[in-house]
Amino acid sequence: MIAGRRNIVSRIGITVASAALALIAATVTAQSYPSKTVEFVAHVNPGGGTDVFARLIMEIIGREKLISQPMIVSNRAGGAGTVAFNYIKSKRGEPHTVLTIATGSFVTAISRTDLDLGLEHFTPLAFFARDPQGVIVPTDSKYKTFKDLVDDAKAQSEAIVCAVTSATGTGRQTLWRIERATGAKFKFVTFKAGSEAVLSVLGGHVPFTTENVSEAWAHIEAKKMRVLAVTTEKRMPALPDVPTLTELGYKVQIGTGRGFGMPAGVPKEAVAAMEAILEKVHKSALWRDYSQKNMYEDRWMGSAAFAGYLAEQRAAQKEFIDSIGLSRKP
């Protein structure tokens, strides 16, 4: 009987010791992460909204001294984001590689069965905000209102061209929704970054863009570009005279979600550590100031909530994918 009790006590001791060691290991992992350079990957060229967002977050992390290791931004443009997404997929288990997520291109990619880029290949980290889209023209454009643009598009035998970042990004999805809502038909031309799309419109090469208002904001402030409508639920405080598409009678509410992810298979302690770092960034005065100045619709989601959000968005993306012919062919 005594021997049996000793065995039980011994097993309990081993279990407690194992749990303690696991806790110590997890604590050490969290404290030692990151242990080398952190690579923030952007799927656009330098100057695009996703690139600017990545560099801003990196700057805040540095200023707030949240990471002692070096940080870099790696621009891997191409394939409507698939170059960057495949790169992250190839880094399975590597917590020092962080994907800067623009939800439009990302959700489209993870929804396409032909790409093998399902959500199971990624670890969602955090969602920061939604970056609103706008229907934007040069100040000297003949289109003074959104109605002018739609009416002209319906009257033209040749479709009016819109500048967007990619064939599957949020700007393109905005244009697609506008077509469905208004009955007008447009063409689009793609660029490697929203900033390039904006400059093509500013230079008079393309009539308008549906990219992020933030990417054109410097030109809007300088009175070189004008916003005909925005995709927010309510009017943007910085553009009080610009109507929303909803109030014009079109149910088009959309924006580029801004967030971060990691490859699949990374240690959960590293995920928790980076999520905590990003949450501190989101709570910082520097982020609040930037978010307000760039008219973001601010909303924090941690890893679990962001994963749920992406799963919901993936399910809702099917109609867009089907309509533009990106479904798996039989």
TORKOL-4160 file (C-alpha; in steps of 0.2 Angstrom, whole numbers, padded with zeros to 4 digits, m for minus):
330
<pt num="1" X="0000" Y="0000" Z="0000"/>
<pt num="2" X="0014" Y="0012" Z="0005"/>
<pt num="3" X="0023" Y="0008" Z="m0011"/>
<pt num="4" X="0008" Y="0011" Z="m0021"/>
<pt num="5" X="0006" Y="0028" Z="m0013"/>
<pt num="6" X="0024" Y="0032" Z="m0017"/>
<pt num="7" X="0021" Y="0028" Z="m0035"/>
<pt num="8" X="0006" Y="0039" Z="m0036"/>
<pt num="9" X="0016" Y="0053" Z="m0027"/>
<pt num="10" X="0030" Y="0050" Z="m0039"/>
<pt num="11" X="0019" Y="0051" Z="m0054"/>
<pt num="12" X="0011" Y="0067" Z="m0048"/>
<pt num="13" X="0028" Y="0074" Z="m0045"/>
<pt num="14" X="0033" Y="0070" Z="m0063"/>
<pt num="15" X="0017" Y="0078" Z="m0070"/>
<pt num="16" X="0020" Y="0094" Z="m0059"/>
<pt num="17" X="0038" Y="0095" Z="m0064"/>
<pt num="18" X="0034" Y="0092" Z="m0083"/>
<pt num="19" X="0020" Y="0106" Z="m0082"/>
<pt num="20" X="0033" Y="0117" Z="m0073"/>
<pt num="21" X="0046" Y="0114" Z="m0087"/>
<pt num="22" X="0033" Y="0117" Z="m0100"/>
<pt num="23" X="0028" Y="0134" Z="m0092"/>
<pt num="24" X="0047" Y="0139" Z="m0090"/>
<pt num="25" X="0050" Y="0134" Z="m0109"/>
<pt num="26" X="0035" Y="0144" Z="m0115"/>
<pt num="27" X="0041" Y="0159" Z="m0104"/>
<pt num="28" X="0058" Y="0158" Z="m0111"/>
<pt num="29" X="0052" Y="0157" Z="m0129"/>
<pt num="30" X="0041" Y="0172" Z="m0126"/>
<pt num="31" X="0055" Y="0182" Z="m0118"/>
<pt num="32" X="0068" Y="0177" Z="m0131"/>
<pt num="33" X="0057" Y="0181" Z="m0146"/>
<pt num="34" X="0061" Y="0188" Z="m0157"/>
<pt num="35" X="0079" Y="0182" Z="m0157"/>
<pt num="36" X="0084" Y="0188" Z="m0175"/>
<pt num="37" X="0079" Y="0201" Z="m0188"/>
<pt num="38" X="0060" Y="0202" Z="m0191"/>
<pt num="39" X="0055" Y="0203" Z="m0209"/>
<pt num="40" X="0039" Y="0212" Z="m0213"/>
<pt num="41" X="0033" Y="0206" Z="m0230"/>
<pt num="42" X="0023" Y="0218" Z="m0241"/>
<pt num="43" X="0015" Y="0211" Z="m0257"/>
<pt num="44" X="0017" Y="0228" Z="m0266"/>
<pt num="45" X="0031" Y="0239" Z="m0272"/>
<pt num="46" X="0038" Y="0253" Z="m0260"/>
<pt num="47" X="0025" Y="0267" Z="m0259"/>
<pt num="48" X="0010" Y="0257" Z="m0260"/>
<pt num="49" X="m0003" Y="0257" Z="m0245"/>
<pt num="50" X="0002" Y="0240" Z="m0238"/>
<pt num="51" X="0021" Y="0245" Z="m0239"/>
<pt num="52" X="0017" Y="0262" Z="m0230"/>
<pt num="53" X="0007" Y="0253" Z="m0217"/>
<pt num="54" X="0021" Y="0240" Z="m0214"/>
<pt num="55" X="0034" Y="0254" Z="m0212"/>
<pt num="56" X="0024" Y="0264" Z="m0201"/>
<pt num="57" X="0021" Y="0249" Z="m0189"/>
<pt num="58" X="0039" Y="0245" Z="m0189"/>
<pt num="59" X="0043" Y="0263" Z="m0185"/>
<pt num="60" X="0031" Y="0263" Z="m0170"/>
<pt num="61" X="0039" Y="0247" Z="m0164"/>
<pt num="62" X="0056" Y="0255" Z="m0165"/>
<pt num="63" X="0051" Y="0271" Z="m0156"/>
<pt num="64" X="0042" Y="0262" Z="m0142"/>
<pt num="65" X="0057" Y="0250" Z="m0140"/>
<pt num="66" X="0045" Y="0235" Z="m0142"/>
<pt num="67" X="0058" Y="0224" Z="m0151"/>
<pt num="68" X="0077" Y="0225" Z="m0149"/>
<pt num="69" X="0081" Y="0215" Z="m0165"/>
<pt num="70" X="0083" Y="0223" Z="m0182"/>
<pt num="71" X="0067" Y="0224" Z="m0193"/>
<pt num="72" X="0066" Y="0226" Z="m0212"/>
<pt num="73" X="0052" Y="0227" Z="m0225"/>
<pt num="74" X="0053" Y="0215" Z="m0239"/>
<pt num="75" X="0043" Y="0220" Z="m0255"/>
<pt num="76" X="0038" Y="0205" Z="m0265"/>
<pt num="77" X="0026" Y="0212" Z="m0278"/>
<pt num="78" X="0018" Y="0202" Z="m0292"/>
<pt num="79" X="0004" Y="0190" Z="m0296"/>
<pt num="80" X="m0009" Y="0200" Z="m0287"/>
<pt num="81" X="m0001" Y="0196" Z="m0270"/>
<pt num="82" X="0003" Y="0178" Z="m0274"/>
<pt num="83" X="0022" Y="0180" Z="m0275"/>
<pt num="84" X="0022" Y="0186" Z="m0257"/>
<pt num="85" X="0009" Y="0174" Z="m0251"/>
<pt num="86" X="0018" Y="0159" Z="m0258"/>
<pt num="87" X="0034" Y="0166" Z="m0250"/>
<pt num="88" X="0026" Y="0166" Z="m0233"/>
<pt num="89" X="0019" Y="0148" Z="m0236"/>
<pt num="90" X="0037" Y="0142" Z="m0239"/>
<pt num="91" X="0042" Y="0149" Z="m0222"/>
<pt num="92" X="0031" Y="0137" Z="m0212"/>
<pt num="93" X="0036" Y="0137" Z="m0194"/>
<pt num="94" X="0047" Y="0153" Z="m0195"/>
<pt num="95" X="0040" Y="0166" Z="m0183"/>
<pt num="96" X="0052" Y="0180" Z="m0189"/>
<pt num="97" X="0043" Y="0182" Z="m0206"/>
<pt num="98" X="0028" Y="0192" Z="m0204"/>
<pt num="99" X="0015" Y="0195" Z="m0218"/>
<pt num="100" X="0008" Y="0213" Z="m0220"/>
<pt num="101" X="m0010" Y="0209" Z="m0225"/>
<pt num="102" X="m0021" Y="0219" Z="m0236"/>
<pt num="103" X="m0038" Y="0209" Z="m0235"/>
<pt num="104" X="m0044" Y="0212" Z="m0253"/>
<pt num="105" X="m0030" Y="0202" Z="m0262"/>
<pt num="106" X="m0027" Y="0191" Z="m0247"/>
<pt num="107" X="m0044" Y="0184" Z="m0245"/>
<pt num="108" X="m0046" Y="0182" Z="m0264"/>
<pt num="109" X="m0030" Y="0172" Z="m0264"/>
<pt num="110" X="m0035" Y="0160" Z="m0249"/>
<pt num="111" X="m0052" Y="0158" Z="m0257"/>
<pt num="112" X="m0045" Y="0151" Z="m0274"/>
<pt num="113" X="m0044" Y="0132" Z="m0273"/>
<pt num="114" X="m0032" Y="0133" Z="m0289"/>
<pt num="115" X="m0019" Y="0142" Z="m0279"/>
<pt num="116" X="m0017" Y="0131" Z="m0264"/>
<pt num="117" X="m0015" Y="0146" Z="m0253"/>
<pt num="118" X="m0029" Y="0141" Z="m0241"/>
<pt num="119" X="m0030" Y="0149" Z="m0223"/>
<pt num="120" X="m0022" Y="0134" Z="m0216"/>
<pt num="121" X="m0005" Y="0140" Z="m0223"/>
<pt num="122" X="m0006" Y="0156" Z="m0212"/>
<pt num="123" X="m0007" Y="0161" Z="m0194"/>
<pt num="124" X="m0017" Y="0177" Z="m0193"/>
<pt num="125" X="m0010" Y="0189" Z="m0180"/>
<pt num="126" X="m0019" Y="0205" Z="m0178"/>
<pt num="127" X="m0031" Y="0217" Z="m0187"/>
<pt num="128" X="m0028" Y="0235" Z="m0185"/>
<pt num="129" X="m0041" Y="0245" Z="m0196"/>
<pt num="130" X="m0050" Y="0247" Z="m0212"/>
<pt num="131" X="m0043" Y="0259" Z="m0225"/>
<pt num="132" X="m0058" Y="0266" Z="m0235"/>
<pt num="133" X="m0059" Y="0266" Z="m0254"/>
<pt num="134" X="m0064" Y="0282" Z="m0264"/>
<pt num="135" X="m0069" Y="0286" Z="m0282"/>
<pt num="136" X="m0055" Y="0298" Z="m0286"/>
<pt num="137" X="m0052" Y="0309" Z="m0301"/>
<pt num="138" X="m0040" Y="0324" Z="m0305"/>
<pt num="139" X="m0047" Y="0341" Z="m0300"/>
<pt num="140" X="m0049" Y="0346" Z="m0318"/>
<pt num="141" X="m0059" Y="0331" Z="m0322"/>
<pt num="142" X="m0075" Y="0333" Z="m0332"/>
<pt num="143" X="m0083" Y="0322" Z="m0318"/>
<pt num="144" X="m0089" Y="0333" Z="m0304"/>
<pt num="145" X="m0100" Y="0320" Z="m0296"/>
<pt num="146" X="m0101" Y="0301" Z="m0295"/>
<pt num="147" X="m0117" Y="0303" Z="m0306"/>
<pt num="148" X="m0107" Y="0312" Z="m0319"/>
<pt num="149" X="m0096" Y="0297" Z="m0320"/>
<pt num="150" X="m0109" Y="0284" Z="m0320"/>
<pt num="151" X="m0120" Y="0293" Z="m0333"/>
<pt num="152" X="m0105" Y="0295" Z="m0345"/>
<pt num="153" X="m0100" Y="0277" Z="m0343"/>
<pt num="154" X="m0118" Y="0271" Z="m0348"/>
<pt num="155" X="m0117" Y="0283" Z="m0363"/>
<pt num="156" X="m0100" Y="0278" Z="m0369"/>
<pt num="157" X="m0098" Y="0264" Z="m0382"/>
<pt num="158" X="m0080" Y="0262" Z="m0376"/>
<pt num="159" X="m0079" Y="0258" Z="m0357"/>
<pt num="160" X="m0070" Y="0270" Z="m0346"/>
<pt num="161" X="m0054" Y="0264" Z="m0338"/>
<pt num="162" X="m0051" Y="0263" Z="m0319"/>
<pt num="163" X="m0034" Y="0262" Z="m0311"/>
<pt num="164" X="m0032" Y="0248" Z="m0298"/>
<pt num="165" X="m0018" Y="0240" Z="m0289"/>
<pt num="166" X="m0022" Y="0222" Z="m0294"/>
<pt num="167" X="m0035" Y="0212" Z="m0303"/>
<pt num="168" X="m0041" Y="0205" Z="m0287"/>
<pt num="169" X="m0037" Y="0218" Z="m0274"/>
<pt num="170" X="m0050" Y="0229" Z="m0265"/>
<pt num="171" X="m0049" Y="0243" Z="m0278"/>
<pt num="172" X="m0055" Y="0231" Z="m0291"/>
<pt num="173" X="m0068" Y="0223" Z="m0280"/>
<pt num="174" X="m0074" Y="0241" Z="m0277"/>
<pt num="175" X="m0076" Y="0244" Z="m0295"/>
<pt num="176" X="m0085" Y="0227" Z="m0297"/>
<pt num="177" X="m0097" Y="0232" Z="m0284"/>
<pt num="178" X="m0100" Y="0248" Z="m0292"/>
<pt num="179" X="m0104" Y="0240" Z="m0309"/>
<pt num="180" X="m0116" Y="0228" Z="m0301"/>
<pt num="181" X="m0125" Y="0242" Z="m0291"/>
<pt num="182" X="m0126" Y="0255" Z="m0305"/>
<pt num="183" X="m0127" Y="0244" Z="m0321"/>
<pt num="184" X="m0112" Y="0254" Z="m0328"/>
<pt num="185" X="m0098" Y="0245" Z="m0336"/>
<pt num="186" X="m0079" Y="0249" Z="m0334"/>
<pt num="187" X="m0062" Y="0243" Z="m0339"/>
<pt num="188" X="m0047" Y="0242" Z="m0327"/>
<pt num="189" X="m0029" Y="0243" Z="m0328"/>
<pt num="190" X="m0017" Y="0237" Z="m0315"/>
<pt num="191" X="m0002" Y="0244" Z="m0306"/>
<pt num="192" X="0010" Y="0236" Z="m0293"/>
<pt num="193" X="0005" Y="0249" Z="m0280"/>
<pt num="194" X="m0009" Y="0260" Z="m0276"/>
<pt num="195" X="0002" Y="0275" Z="m0276"/>
<pt num="196" X="0006" Y="0271" Z="m0295"/>
<pt num="197" X="m0012" Y="0269" Z="m0299"/>
<pt num="198" X="m0015" Y="0286" Z="m0291"/>
<pt num="199" X="m0001" Y="0294" Z="m0300"/>
<pt num="200" X="m0008" Y="0287" Z="m0317"/>
<pt num="201" X="m0024" Y="0297" Z="m0313"/>
<pt num="202" X="m0015" Y="0312" Z="m0307"/>
<pt num="203" X="m0005" Y="0312" Z="m0323"/>
<pt num="204" X="m0021" Y="0311" Z="m0334"/>
<pt num="205" X="m0017" Y="0294" Z="m0341"/>
<pt num="206" X="m0032" Y="0285" Z="m0333"/>
<pt num="207" X="m0048" Y="0294" Z="m0329"/>
<pt num="208" X="m0051" Y="0288" Z="m0311"/>
<pt num="209" X="m0046" Y="0276" Z="m0298"/>
<pt num="210" X="m0055" Y="0266" Z="m0284"/>
<pt num="211" X="m0040" Y="0264" Z="m0273"/>
<pt num="212" X="m0038" Y="0270" Z="m0255"/>
<pt num="213" X="m0041" Y="0288" Z="m0250"/>
<pt num="214" X="m0026" Y="0288" Z="m0240"/>
<pt num="215" X="m0015" Y="0284" Z="m0255"/>
<pt num="216" X="m0021" Y="0300" Z="m0264"/>
<pt num="217" X="m0023" Y="0310" Z="m0248"/>
<pt num="218" X="m0007" Y="0321" Z="m0251"/>
<pt num="219" X="m0014" Y="0326" Z="m0268"/>
<pt num="220" X="m0032" Y="0328" Z="m0262"/>
<pt num="221" X="m0025" Y="0340" Z="m0248"/>
<pt num="222" X="m0015" Y="0350" Z="m0262"/>
<pt num="223" X="m0032" Y="0351" Z="m0272"/>
<pt num="224" X="m0025" Y="0341" Z="m0286"/>
<pt num="225" X="m0037" Y="0327" Z="m0284"/>
<pt num="226" X="m0055" Y="0326" Z="m0280"/>
<pt num="227" X="m0065" Y="0312" Z="m0272"/>
<pt num="228" X="m0082" Y="0309" Z="m0279"/>
<pt num="229" X="m0088" Y="0296" Z="m0266"/>
<pt num="230" X="m0082" Y="0285" Z="m0253"/>
<pt num="231" X="m0086" Y="0267" Z="m0247"/>
<pt num="232" X="m0088" Y="0270" Z="m0229"/>
<pt num="233" X="m0104" Y="0268" Z="m0219"/>
<pt num="234" X="m0104" Y="0286" Z="m0214"/>
<pt num="235" X="m0096" Y="0302" Z="m0222"/>
<pt num="236" X="m0078" Y="0303" Z="m0218"/>
<pt num="237" X="m0074" Y="0317" Z="m0205"/>
<pt num="238" X="m0059" Y="0323" Z="m0216"/>
<pt num="239" X="m0071" Y="0324" Z="m0231"/>
<pt num="240" X="m0087" Y="0330" Z="m0224"/>
<pt num="241" X="m0094" Y="0336" Z="m0241"/>
<pt num="242" X="m0090" Y="0320" Z="m0250"/>
<pt num="243" X="m0105" Y="0308" Z="m0250"/>
<pt num="244" X="m0105" Y="0289" Z="m0247"/>
<pt num="245" X="m0110" Y="0277" Z="m0260"/>
<pt num="246" X="m0123" Y="0271" Z="m0248"/>
<pt num="247" X="m0131" Y="0288" Z="m0247"/>
<pt num="248" X="m0131" Y="0290" Z="m0265"/>
<pt num="249" X="m0142" Y="0274" Z="m0266"/>
<pt num="250" X="m0129" Y="0261" Z="m0269"/>
<pt num="251" X="m0125" Y="0248" Z="m0256"/>
<pt num="252" X="m0106" Y="0248" Z="m0258"/>
<pt num="253" X="m0097" Y="0247" Z="m0242"/>
<pt num="254" X="m0079" Y="0241" Z="m0243"/>
<pt num="255" X="m0061" Y="0245" Z="m0238"/>
<pt num="256" X="m0044" Y="0237" Z="m0237"/>
<pt num="257" X="m0042" Y="0229" Z="m0220"/>
<pt num="258" X="m0025" Y="0231" Z="m0213"/>
<pt num="259" X="m0017" Y="0218" Z="m0203"/>
<pt num="260" X="m0003" Y="0205" Z="m0200"/>
<pt num="261" X="0000" Y="0186" Z="m0201"/>
<pt num="262" X="0013" Y="0173" Z="m0200"/>
<pt num="263" X="0017" Y="0157" Z="m0208"/>
<pt num="264" X="0008" Y="0141" Z="m0202"/>
<pt num="265" X="0016" Y="0130" Z="m0189"/>
<pt num="266" X="0024" Y="0144" Z="m0179"/>
<pt num="267" X="0026" Y="0142" Z="m0160"/>
<pt num="268" X="0010" Y="0148" Z="m0151"/>
<pt num="269" X="0022" Y="0157" Z="m0139"/>
<pt num="270" X="0029" Y="0167" Z="m0153"/>
<pt num="271" X="0011" Y="0171" Z="m0160"/>
<pt num="272" X="0006" Y="0177" Z="m0142"/>
<pt num="273" X="0022" Y="0188" Z="m0141"/>
<pt num="274" X="0020" Y="0196" Z="m0158"/>
<pt num="275" X="0001" Y="0199" Z="m0155"/>
<pt num="276" X="0005" Y="0207" Z="m0138"/>
<pt num="277" X="0018" Y="0218" Z="m0147"/>
<pt num="278" X="0006" Y="0223" Z="m0161"/>
<pt num="279" X="m0008" Y="0227" Z="m0148"/>
<pt num="280" X="0004" Y="0239" Z="m0139"/>
<pt num="281" X="0007" Y="0247" Z="m0156"/>
<pt num="282" X="m0012" Y="0249" Z="m0159"/>
<pt num="283" X="m0014" Y="0257" Z="m0142"/>
<pt num="284" X="0000" Y="0269" Z="m0145"/>
<pt num="285" X="m0002" Y="0288" Z="m0147"/>
<pt num="286" X="0008" Y="0287" Z="m0164"/>
<pt num="287" X="m0004" Y="0274" Z="m0171"/>
<pt num="288" X="m0020" Y="0284" Z="m0165"/>
<pt num="289" X="m0013" Y="0300" Z="m0173"/>
<pt num="290" X="m0009" Y="0291" Z="m0190"/>
<pt num="291" X="m0026" Y="0282" Z="m0190"/>
<pt num="292" X="m0035" Y="0298" Z="m0188"/>
<pt num="293" X="m0025" Y="0308" Z="m0201"/>
<pt num="294" X="m0027" Y="0294" Z="m0214"/>
<pt num="295" X="m0045" Y="0292" Z="m0210"/>
<pt num="296" X="m0044" Y="0274" Z="m0205"/>
<pt num="297" X="m0059" Y="0265" Z="m0198"/>
<pt num="298" X="m0050" Y="0259" Z="m0183"/>
<pt num="299" X="m0054" Y="0242" Z="m0176"/>
<pt num="300" X="m0043" Y="0230" Z="m0166"/>
<pt num="301" X="m0044" Y="0211" Z="m0167"/>
<pt num="302" X="m0032" Y="0199" Z="m0160"/>
<pt num="303" X="m0026" Y="0182" Z="m0168"/>
<pt num="304" X="m0042" Y="0172" Z="m0164"/>
<pt num="305" X="m0054" Y="0185" Z="m0169"/>
<pt num="306" X="m0044" Y="0190" Z="m0185"/>
<pt num="307" X="m0044" Y="0171" Z="m0190"/>
<pt num="308" X="m0063" Y="0171" Z="m0188"/>
<pt num="309" X="m0065" Y="0187" Z="m0198"/>
<pt num="310" X="m0054" Y="0180" Z="m0212"/>
<pt num="311" X="m0064" Y="0164" Z="m0213"/>
<pt num="312" X="m0080" Y="0174" Z="m0214"/>
<pt num="313" X="m0073" Y="0185" Z="m0228"/>
<pt num="314" X="m0067" Y="0170" Z="m0237"/>
<pt num="315" X="m0085" Y="0162" Z="m0237"/>
<pt num="316" X="m0092" Y="0179" Z="m0244"/>
<pt num="317" X="m0079" Y="0181" Z="m0258"/>
<pt num="318" X="m0086" Y="0166" Z="m0268"/>
<pt num="319" X="m0097" Y="0177" Z="m0279"/>
<pt num="320" X="m0083" Y="0189" Z="m0284"/>
<pt num="321" X="m0071" Y="0175" Z="m0288"/>
<pt num="322" X="m0085" Y="0166" Z="m0298"/>
<pt num="323" X="m0089" Y="0182" Z="m0308"/>
<pt num="324" X="m0072" Y="0186" Z="m0314"/>
<pt num="325" X="m0068" Y="0168" Z="m0318"/>
<pt num="326" X="m0056" Y="0163" Z="m0305"/>
<pt num="327" X="m0065" Y="0147" Z="m0299"/>
<pt num="328" X="m0057" Y="0130" Z="m0302"/>
<pt num="329" X="m0060" Y="0124" Z="m0319"/>
<pt num="330" X="m0067" Y="0107" Z="m0321"/>
